Amino acid sequence: MIYYWLHLIYLYIGSNFFWKKIDLDSDLTRIRRVSILDCDSL
């Protein structure tokens, strides 16, 4: 639970002071890579 609150504080401070603002209608993409070893079959 402590990690949750620390992460929320980090997001709040980062979004208000350090990260740039983006438009709501902007096109956002992220590249995600998945390995075959990332499977949770066990």
C-alpha positions in Angstrom: 0.0 0.0 0.0 2.9 2.3 0.6 4.2 1.8 -2.9 0.7 2.8 -4.2 0.7 6.1 -2.4 4.4 6.8 -3.4 3.5 6.1 -7.0 0.5 8.5 -6.9 2.7 11.2 -5.4 5.3 10.6 -8.1 2.7 10.9 -10.8 1.2 14.1 -9.3 4.5 15.9 -8.9 5.8 14.7 -12.3 2.7 15.7 -14.2 2.5 19.1 -12.6 6.1 20.2 -12.6 8.3 18.1 -14.9 6.4 16.5 -17.8 5.1 18.4 -20.8 1.4 18.8 -21.4 -0.2 16.9 -24.3 -3.5 17.5 -26.2 -6.3 15.1 -25.5 -6.8 14.5 -29.2 -3.2 13.7 -30.0 -2.1 10.4 -31.4 -0.2 8.4 -28.8 1.6 5.2 -29.7 3.9 2.9 -27.7 6.1 0.1 -28.9 5.9 -3.0 -26.6 8.1 -6.0 -27.0 7.1 -9.4 -25.6 9.4 -12.3 -25.3 8.3 -15.9 -25.4 9.7 -16.3 -21.9 7.2 -13.7 -20.6 4.4 -16.3 -20.5 2.9 -17.0 -17.0 2.1 -20.7 -17.6 3.6 -21.9 -14.4 
